[in-house]
Amino acid sequence: MIDRSELKFDEKGLIPAIVVDSRSKKVLTLAYMNRESLDISIREERTCFWSRSRRELWRKGETSGNVQHIVSITADCDRDALVVEVEPEGPACHLGGVSCFEFPLWESPTRQSFSADGLMALLAGRKREMPEGSYTSYLFEKGLDKILKKVGEEATEVIIAGKAEDKRETIYEIADLAYHVMVLMTESGISLDEVRDELASRHVIDHKVKQEKMT
């Protein structure tokens, strides 16, 4: 851990803070902190910024209720910018969006970004629209039993590839399994956040168990 005295605030006493969802890693907003708002943020474990327009301290959610609970704060290599990972309650943007960054400016025609959240959104769209010729639509059309059968088949393929110690094939089969599990999640109304929360709760338990063993 670095000391707060190492941080470099600009000539106005401010440092940019990039706020990121700790679960999805989605950038939520860019705000600014001064020393006092940073101290408040750390003490209260919720984001507090300096409003450059109103020239006053601003606790996120104090009027809207959209509080951001801080998980961690990390400085960059020059100590003049921060990444603040949070667990948000409600949207980050004053316009009502989950993130302030929702207005595409340019996309590469040859490169595509990927995220699990994006894939889940695509699967939800397939289930809602059921376009013809889509394998995903076919699975939803056949229903839960077919989806469960495919999950079982892909799990078996992972075991076979793993047992053969074939790394490339194992990666391929794990991707197939992950896709079919996400189809199952969509069919069952299970979100990625619910799975993330479950994994996070197990991580905390595991951490406590390790501590108990060490003592």
Summary of the structure (lengths in Angstrom):
residues: 215
radius of gyration: 22.0
end to end distance: 23.3
largest distance: 63.2
contacts: 555
relative contact order: 0.10
helix: 47%
strand: 18%
